[in-house]
Amino acid sequence: MIDIAILTKLDAPTKEERLSNLREIIKTAQFPPMVPQYINNHIHTTYSFSPYSPTAAVFAARMEGLCTAGIIDHDSISGAREFLEAAKIIGMPVTIGMECRASMDGTALEGRRTNNPDQAGVSYMTIQGVPHDRIDELNAFFAPYREARGRRNRAMVERINGLLAGIDLDYDRDVLPLSEAKEGGGVTERHLMFALAKKMIAKAGKGQSMVDYLQSIGLKLSAKQTQQMLDTAYPFYDYDLLGILKSAFVPAIFIDATDECPNVCEVAALCRRIDALLCYAYLGDVGESVTGDKKAQKFEDDYLDEVIACLKEIGVPAVTYMPTRNTPEQLTRLRRLCEENHLFQVSGEDINSPRQSFIIRAMENPMFSNLISATWTLIRHENEHTPL
């Protein structure tokens, strides 16, 4: 985690302030050597949900020794130009993209669970390697889908208010100011839970009083969660509370996404038109979660061959995955299927919490050298329109 005083400057209210502050900060910053194995193509920013503005994300990645980094935000690529400018200031090559949910209606995966913990028939995809002159076209395509998500968000806020007496959460007053929606950023369930966390802190305070409050509304805290709630000195206390609330309340208030999810065939056609790379985001069955942040749940492993066949038929040319989050057996099978079906492989591990490191230690394993090469291929493609 970068110094809180520096983070505050790099998370200033406007892009111009953030970039100006970065120019001053790097005059005295001491960066570690860049490590060739350290890449991460899936860093969320404040344009979806994260403690890091695009400027702060670039700085934090460089401070941890990454040799390159990639921006990925939900439903939006609005933070990409700031990310690119910050990278130019620091002298770090980067890649840009975004994440979306696509309806699988009309395909062999219609109504089936793939990589989405909340909803069957809707799959998470990433759009990688976006040429810089196509940013506006991509963002404009998703503008109506962001608006549709906003309508569902409002309905979920009402569900929260129905579950919790005395909270009175308001979407316009409490949720939107926590986002970059006014600048074209996405608003997710995490924003709802973050606003709820702040309301709860205002109501109950921190420390033992928060533990007591959470227990009074029926939450059973683990020893780790209790310790987090007792650590009142932690500067991102509200993020820890958000994590607790996400698992406790999102299932209770979740409303299925419909008109905010473009059909996967439309997204594939869009990516062909703008010369970007559409990737299916492999999740894999979660037994004992490698990272401890997902409950046990079945996803696409039982019919992964069918998933790959469907992707090929639709025209999805790539798969993205997170090496730290899967077992060696899952990764071996997935990588074999990608090679057999000539699917491009991309990697990155989503960063959206201050407790996370930007470093993917798994990349030190030589078996993942193809993912490092793929990152540089994406960067060249974005800048020079070279073939993927």
ZAKOL-880417 format. One record per atom (N, C-alpha, C): y, z, x negated. Coordinates in steps of 0.05 Angstrom, whole numbers, plus 5000, padded with zeros to 4 digits. Example, Ala and Ser with C-alpha at 12.3 -4.5 7.8 and 13.67 -1.06 7.14 Angstrom:
% ZAKOL-880417
488651564736;491051564754;493451564736;495551424743;497951434727;500151574742;
//
This chain:
% ZAKOL-880417
497650004983;500050005000;502550004982;504449834988;506849814972;508650054979;510450114960;512350334963;513850314990;513950545004;515050545031;518050455031;519450525010;522350455009;522650155006;520850034989;520849744986;520049605012;517949715024;517049595049;519249595070;520749805072;522849825091;524949595087;525549545062;527449325055;526249055062;523749015057;522448755062;521748715091;521948935107;521548915136;524248935150;526348865137;529048875149;529148695175;531048735192;531148605218;531148305218;532348175198;532547885198;531147765174;530347515177;529047365155;530947345131;533447295136;535447265114;535647525098;535747755112;535848015098;533348055082;531047995094;528548045080;528347885054;529047635056;528847465032;530947535011;533247615020;535347705002;534447954987;533248145002;532248394990;530048334970;528348134976;526248064958;527347964932;529447794933;530647694908;531647914890;532648134902;533648354886;531248524876;529248564893;527048734885;525448624862;525048354861;523448244840;524848244813;527448304812;528848324787;527748554770;526748764783;525648994768;522749044774;521448894791;518648934798;516848864775;514749014771;512848964750;510148884764;509648624764;507248524777;504848534758;502448594769;500048584752;499248294747;497448244729;496547974725;495147874750;495447604755;493947484777;491047464770;489347544788;486447534784;485347284798;484147094784;483346844797;481446874820;479847084820;477947134843;479247254867;481647344865;482947494887;484647294904;483347214926;484747044946;484447184973;486247134991;485847225018;487447035037;486046885053;487246685070;487746775098;487547045103;487747135131;489447385133;491947365126;493747595126;495547575150;495347775168;497147785191;499847895183;501847815198;504547915193;505748015219;508248095218;509648195242;509847975264;509147725257;509247515277;506747515294;504847695288;502747765307;502648065307;500948195291;501248485289;500548565260;502348715249;502048795221;504348975213;504049145193;506349295182;508049115163;507148875159;508448705138;509848465151;512348425146;513648175152;512447955134;512947705139;511847495120;512747545092;515247635088;516247695061;514747925049;514448135064;513048375054;510148305048;508848135064;506048065060;505647925033;507447745027;507347595001;507647794978;509647964980;510148164959;507748344955;506648444977;504448634975;501948494963;501448254971;499248104960;499548064930;501947994922;502347954893;502148214878;503048434889;502948694876;500048794872;498248684889;495448764885;493848574867;495248374856;493948194837;492747944849;493347884874;492347634885;493647394872;492047184868;493146944856;494246754877;493346794902;494346644925;493846804950;495346734972;495046874997;495546685020;494546755043;494946575066;495846735091;497846625105;498746745130;497146645153;496246835170;494846775195;495946965217;497246855237;498147015260;496946905286;496747085305;495547015331;497446845347;496546615356;498046445375;500646335364;501146365338;503746295327;503646235297;505246045289;505645985261;508646015254;510046165270;512946195268;513746335242;512046495230;512746635205;512146475180;511146225183;510246075160;512546005141;514745915151;516945825133;517946065116;518246295128;519046535113;516946595092;514446575099;512246625081;512446435057;512846185062;513045985041;515546035023;517746115035;520146165019;519846415002;518546625013;518046864997;516146804974;514146634979;512346554958;513746404936;515546234944;517146074924;518846264907;519946464919;521646654904;519946804884;517546884892;515747034874;514346854854;513946604861;512446424844;509446444848;508746454874;505846484881;505046264900;503046114894;502045904913;500846034937;501345924961;500246034985;499345815004;497845895024;496945715045;497745825072;498145645092;499145735118;497245635140;497145795161;495445735184;496045925207;494345925227;494546105249;491846145262;491646335280;489246405294;489646365324;487646265338;487946235367;485246295380;485246315406;482846335422;482546085438;480145965439;479745715452;477545755473;477945635496;475945625517;473745435510;471245525513;468945345507;467945205532;469445205553;468645065578;468144775572;466044675585;465344395581;463644335556;462944545541;461244515518;458644665522;456844645503;454344785504;454645085502;457045175494;457545465492;459145575515;459445425536;460945525560;459645775571;461245985574;460346235585;458646405566;458246325542;456546475523;458146635504;457046855495;458347025475;458246895448;460446865435;460446765407;461646975389;464246965383;465447145363;467547325375;467647345401;469747495415;468647755427;469347985417;468248235427;469048295456;471248175466;472248245492;471448055514;470747805508;470347605529;468447385520;466447335536;464647115532;466046855540;465146635528;466246365535;468946305522;469946485506;472446445492;471946505463;472646325445;472046355416;474546375400;474446535379;476646545360;476346315340;478546175336;478645955316;481046005298;480945895274;483345885257;484045595252;486645555248;487645285241;488845315213;487545205194;488245245165;489444995153;490645035130;491644795115;493644635130;495544755144;497444615161;499544485143;499744215144;501944085129;504644195137;506344235118;508844385123;510744235142;510443975144;512143815162;510943805190;508743955195;507643955222;507744235235;509144425222;509344695232;510544705260;512644565264;514044575290;512344455312;510844235307;509144115327;506944305335;505744435316;503644625322;504644865338;506944965330;508145195344;508945125373;509944885376;510744805403;508344775421;506144685411;503644665427;502844935438;503145145423;502245405431;504345565447;506845465449;508945615463;508145685492;507145505508;506345575535;504045775536;502345765516;500045945516;500946225509;503046245492;504246515487;505546625512;506846455527;508046545552;505846645572;503646505573;501446585591;500346845582;500146885556;499047145546;500947365553;503547315553;505547515561;505047605589;504447425607;503947505635;501447685637;499447625622;497047795623;497648065610;499248065588;500048315576;501448505595;503248385611;504648555631;502748675651;500748525659;498748635678;497148855665;496548835639;495049045625;496749295621;499349265617;501149495616;501049655642;500949515664;500749655690;498149805692;496049695681;493449835681;493650095664;495050075642;495450315625;496850535641;498950455654;500550645670;498850765692;496950615703;495250715724;493250915713;492550885688;490551065676;491751325666;494251315656;495451545643;497951645657;497751875669;500051985682;502252065662;504752015670;506952115654;507651945629;506451705626;507051545603;509251345608;509151195630;511251005639;511850805617;509950645610;510250435590;511550195604;513550075591;514949845602;514749625581;513849385590;513349165572;515849075558;518049035573;520548935561;521849145543;521749395552;523149605537;521549705513;518949735517;517249875497;515549695480;514649475490;512749305476;514049075461;515648915475;516848685462;518548745437;520048965437;521549025412;519849085388;517249135392;515449185369;514348925358;515148695370;514048435362;516248255353;515448015345;517347805338;517347585360;516847675385;516647485407;519247315409;521547435405;524047285407;524247065386;522747085365;522746885343;520246715344;518746725367;516446555370;513846685360;513946945356;511447085348;509647145371;507147205365;505147275386;505347575393;504347645416;504247915425;501347965434;500048165422;497148215426;496648485438;494148545443;493348805453;494149025434;494248965409;495049165389;497949255394;499649065402;502449145409;502449345432;500749295452;500649475475;499849755466;497749765449;496750025439;498750155420;500349995405;502350115387;504550235403;505450095425;507450215442;506450465456;503850465463;502750695476;502550925456;501850865431;501751075410;504551205407;506651045406;509351155403;510051335427;509351245451;509851405475;508351675473;505851665464;504351915463;505452105442;506451995420;507652165399;510152295410;511752145424;514152255436;513452475457;511252435470;510452625491;509152875480;507252835461;505553065452;506153155424;507652995408;508153075380;505752995362;505853095338;503753025319;502053275312;499953225297;498253455288;496453555310;496053825310;494153945329;494953885358;497553875363;498353815390;497453535400;497353345381;496353085388;493353095392;491953235375;489053265379;488453385406;489953595413;489553725439;490153525462;492253375459;492953185480;490852965484;489952855462;487952645464;485352755476;484652995469;482253115482;482753175511;485153235518;485753295546;485553055564;485852815553;485652565569;482852435566;481052595554;478252515554;477252365529;478852355508;477952225483;476452415466;474152325455;472552485436;473152375408;474352535392;475152455366;472952515345;472552325327;470752375305;472152565285;470652665265;471852835245;474052685230;473552425224;475552255210;478052225226;477652165252;480052135270;481552385273;480152615275;481552875277;483252925252;482052865228;483552905204;486052725202;485752485212;488052305212;490252415230;489552525253;491552625271;492852885261;491453025243;492553265231;494353205207;494152965196;495652885173;498452785181;500152975187;502752905198;504652785177;503952805151;505652705130;505152405125;502952295136;502352015131;504551845144;505851665128;508051515139;507351315161;504751245163;503951055184;502151205204;502851445212;501351605231;500851445257;502951295266;502651155291;500550925289;500150825265;498050615262;495250745264;494950985254;492351125257;491851175286;493851265300;493551315329;492951055344;494250845336;493650585348;490650515345;489550565322;486750505317;484950655336;485550905341;484051065360;484350965388;486750895396;487250805423;486050525428;485950355408;484850085412;481950095421;480350265408;477550285416;477250435443;479050615448;478750785472;479850645498;482050495495;483450405519;483250105524;482949935503;482949645508;480649575527;478149675524;476149605543;476749685572;478249895575;478849995602;481049835616;482849705600;485049565612;484949265608;482849175594;482748885587;482348715612;483948495613;483748285633;482948035619;480947895630;480047645617;482347445614;482447315591;484347105585;483446845597;485246715611;484546455624;486446235615;488746215628;490545995623;492046025596;491546235581;492846265555;491046155533;488646045540;486745945520;486445645524;487445485506;486945195508;483945135504;483144905515;480344825512;479944755482;477544815472;476944765444;477244465437;476544295456;476844005450;479743925447;481544045462;484343995459;485344085432;484444325423;485244425398;484244255375;481744155378;480643985357;482243725355;483043615378;484643365378;487343415366;488543645372;491143725360;490943735329;488843865319;488543895290;488143625277;486643445290;486343175278;489043035277;490643075298;493242945300;495243035278;495143295273;497043405253;495843435225;493343345223;491943355197;491543635186;490843815205;490144095197;487144135201;486144355190;483344415190;482644625211;481144545231;480244735251;477644865243;477645135243;475345285234;474345475256;471745485260;470445685276;470245935260;471146165271;471146415257;468446565262;466646545243;464046675246;464446985245;463147115264;463147415265;460447525257;458347435271;455647535266;455147795280;452647845287;451948095300;452748335284;453748535297;454548785284;452548995290;451049085270;449249315274;450749565265;450249635240;451849845227;454149705213;456549725224;458749575214;459249625185;459449405170;459849425141;462449565135;464449515151;467149635146;467649875164;465849935182;466250165199;468250135221;469249895226;471349865246;470449705271;467849655273;466849515297;464349665307;464149675334;461849795346;459449605345;457049705347;454649535348;454849355372;454449095366;454648895388;453348635379;452048495397;450848235391;452848015395;452947835376;454747605378;453047345377;453547175357;452446905358;449946865341;448947075328;446747035309;444146935322;443547015347;441046925359;440946625364;443246505366;443346215371;445346075353;445446165328;447446055309;447045755305;444545675304;443945385301;445245225323;445145335348;446345195370;449345195368;450445415358;453345425354;454245205335;452845185313;453544985293;453344705304;451244655319;450844395331;453044325351;453944525366;456144495385;458744435370;459244575349;461644525333;461744245322;459444145313;459343875302;459943675324;458843725348;459243535370;462143525379;463443755379;466243775387;468143645367;467243665341;468943565320;470443785306;469244025305;470344245289;469144225261;470744165241;469644105215;469144335195;469844575204;469744795184;469045065197;468145245180;467545525189;469045705169;470245915180;471446125164;469946385168;469646535147;468146795150;469146995130;468247245134;469347465118;466947595102;466647535077;464347615062;463747915062;465848085063;465448375063;464348475089;464648325111;463948415137;461148345146;459648205130;456948125138;454948205118;452448205126;450248265108;449548025091;448248065068;447447835052;445747645067;444047745085;442247565100;443947385119;445847505132;447547345150;449147135135;450247205112;451747015096;450046795085;447646865076;445846655065;445146455086;444546545110;443846365132;446246185140;448646315143;451046165151;451745955130;451646035105;452445845084;450445615082;447945665087;445945445087;446445255110;447045365133;447645185156;450245025152;452245145139;454644995133;454044765114;452444825093;451844615074;450144395086;448244465102;446544265115;448044085134;450144195146;451644055166;454343955156;454743975129;457243875116;459743995128;459744255134;462044395144;463544525121;466144475121;467944605101;467844905105;467945055083;467845345085;470445465075;471545645091;474045785085;473546085088;475046245073;474746535075;477446675074;477346925084;479647105084;478847345101;480047565096;479447805112;482047915124;481947945151;484447995165;485748265156;488248245150;489948475142;491848525165;491648765177;493548835198;494149135199;493149285179;493549575178;494449655150;496149855148;497149945122;495050075105;492750155116;490650275101;488850065087;489249805093;487549605082;488549505055;486749435037;487349295013;487448995018;489148855004;489248565006;486948434990;485748584973;483648484955;480948464970;479648244966;476848204976;475048234952;473848464948;472248504924;469848324923;468848234947;466548054947;467047804932;469547724930;470247474916;469647484886;469047724876;468247754848;465447644843;463947614865;461147504864;461347204860;460047094839;460146804833;459146634856;457446744874;456446584896;458646484914;460946624914;463146554931;465346384917;464646274894;466646104880;467445864896;465745764914;466445534931;468845604949;468945864957;471145944975;473845954960;473746014934;476146014918;477045724915;475145544908;475845254906;477045154932;475845234954;476745134980;479645214985;480445454976;483245544980;485145364965;484445284941;486245104926;486344824939;484044744951;484044494965;485944494989;485944725003;487844755026;490744745017;491344874995;494044874984;494944594976;493244454963;493944174955;494344004980;492644034999;492843875024;495443925038;496244175040;498744245054;501244125040;501144125013;503444044998;503443744992;501143624990;500943344981;499543165000;498543275023;496943125042;494442995030;493343135010;490843034999;488543085019;486442925018;484142955037;482843235033;481843345056;480443595055;477443535049;
//
